Amino acid sequence: MSAKPIEVVAALLMHQDQLLIARRHPDRDQSGWWEFPGGKIEQGESHQHALERELEEELGIEVSVQAHIATHTHDYGDKVVRLYGYCCYWTPQNITLTDSHDAIQWCQPEQVAMDGLAPADRPLLQALLNARV
């Protein structure tokens, strides 16, 4: 690995057995990849608070952060990301897309296309699928 990892949290947001994925905006880094919404952990911030803050900023929603699902470190070549995935639940509310994402989709976890998912997110999906067995 080439650098100190960027610490990032991701929400595996479930509602009625459906998982939320979001597509990276065309003007953003890693454009076009589907991912679990979330973002960078700020200095001194807990994982839970970072995830709550990021989902409010990116989607305009409030969530309940639950169990840690998995952690994965991925080297993209130009950066290294350490991604902490948490299962999250929410009360249905309007989702507002910002400049981070241009689309969202609810689907069964088993139906998420691995090859369309950002490489750092793939092990989190696999961990979720393994936990559901």
Beta strands, then each sheet from edge to edge (+ up, - down):
strand 1: 6-15
strand 2: 18-24
strand 3: 34-35
strand 4: 38-40
strand 5: 64-75
strand 6: 80-89
strand 7: 101-107
sheet 1: 3+ 2- 1+ 4-
sheet 2: 3+ 2- 1+ 6+ 5-
sheet 3: 3+ 2- 7+
end
